[in-house]
Each structure stands twice: as C-alpha cells, then as structure tokens.
Amino acid sequence: MELANAAASRSEDPYRKVGTCLMRADHTVAALGFNGAPSGVEIDWSNRDERRQWVLHAEANALRYVTPGEVTMAVTTSLPCVACMLLIASYGIKEVYYRDELDPAVYDRALILDIAAKSGIVVTQEGQGLV
C-alpha cells in the first residue's frame, strides 16, 4: 500500500489523488499507476466536474503494463469503480486491497461487489477482514 501511496502523489488532480500498485505472486512490483490525464490531453483541473470526464483511473493506468493473470492489486482509495472492477476482472486479478470506503453518492457498492463475487475476486479493505 505504501508504493500505491507513492504513486498517488504523482497525480495532478487537486481533488483526489489515487495510486495503484500491482504485485506479482512473489511480491515484486509489476506496475504502478495514478489517476491522471490521457497522453496529449490537457485537463482543466480547477473544474472538478469537467475533469471527471477525462481522468484515467489509477487502476487502468497500471493495468496497461501487465499481462492478464499475473498480479494482485492494491489501491489507495476506495474499492474500484464499476468500470475498473470490470477491467480488473478481465485481467484475471483475484485479489484487490483498498484503503478507504466508497462514496455512496458516486459509486454503486453492491454492483461493484457483485462483479467481484461473480469474477472470483476477493476484495479486502486495509485493516479489515474480507469484504
């Protein structure tokens, strides 16, 4: 989780800094990612609502560097969103660790956990038991 925190510090987003660390079975680091703009895109970070349309999530940024089925994920903030959980499932990841709880006004926790369960993904909140 500390490496995911270091990755989060690279984000330019003043509202939400998210980092992800992907680890192999032997606990070596496969990739790091943070939320940010796609290559070649300039984001107006002062407009919180508009920037949401353009930001690539840390999970997606990290996954592009790995082969499906080879990693476990740690993410610094909440349980991954629906789109990221689907992407995580498509990469065959079976363990996801996260730090903070979801914002219920923004994320559908039940749907996210359903995707995880149907995909055989165990999600664990840091400092808690299995979710």
N, C-alpha and C positions, 0 to 999 in steps of 0.2 A: 504494500500500500504506500510505503514511503516513496518508491520510484514513481508511482502514479501521481502522488502529490507533487513531485519534482516536475513531471511532465505538465501538470496543470498550471504551474507557474509560467509556462511559455505562452499561454493563451492571451490574446489581446482583448478578449471580451471583459469589459469592466464590471459586468453584472454577474457573470457565472463562469468560473474557471474550473474546467473539468479535465482530469487526466486519466489515462488508462495504461495499465501495464499488462502485457501478455507474457506468460511464463510457460516454458516447456516443462515436461514431466520431471526433468532433473533440476528444476528451479532456476535454470538460466533464463535470462531475459531474451525474448524473441522480438518484441517490439514495444514501443511507447507511442502514445498518441495524445493529442489535446484538442479541445474544441477550437475551431478557427475557420477562416475563410478558405474557400477552394482556391487553388492556384490561379493567379491572374485576376481575382475578384477583389475589389476594394469594398469594404463594408463600412457604413456609417455607424460606428459603434455607439454614438450618442443616442441613436433612435432604437430603443430596446425592442419594440415590437417589430420593426422592419428588419433588424439584424437576425431575428429568429428564422426568417425565411431563407437566409443564406448560410448560416453557420453549419459546418460539418461537425458532427458529434465526435468526441474523442474515440469512442469505440470504433466507428467507421474508419477514422484516420489510422488507427493502429492495425486493424484487421487487413488492410491492403498489403501489409508486409509479411504475412504468414501464410502457411499452407493449411487448408482445412484439416481439422482433426488433431493438430499438434499442440494446442495451447489451452491454458486456463486464464481467466481474466480477472483483474482487479480494477475497479473503477472508483474514483474518489468521491463521487457524489451519490446520487440516488440509484436505485435499481434502474437498469437501462430502459429507455422508452420502448414503445411497441416496435417501431421501425428497427431500432438497434437490436432488440431481442430477436426479431426475425432474422436479421443478419447474423447474429451470434449463432442461432440455431442452424443456419445454412452453412456455417463454418464448422459444425460438429463440436462446438465447445460444450463441455458437460459440467463445468463449474464456473460460477460467477460470484465474486465477492464484491460487496459495495459498502460504502460508509454511511451515508445519510438516508433518511426516509424520503419517499416521493412527495411532491406537492400534489395533493389530490385534486386541486383545481385544474391542473395541467395534464396529469397522467392517469391512465386507467389501470390501476394496480392489479385489479382482478384479471383483466385481459392479459397483462404482462406475465403474471404468474401462471395463467393458463397456458400461454405459449411456452413458457419454460417447462411446465409439467409435461405437456404433450411432446416436447422435444427432448425430454430426459435431462434437462439442465437443472442442477442443484444450485440454488441461489442462497447465499449466506450474507447476512449483514454483519459487518465487523463488530465484534464484541457480543454477538447474539448467537443463538443456536440456529439451526436450519430454518429457512423461511418457508 
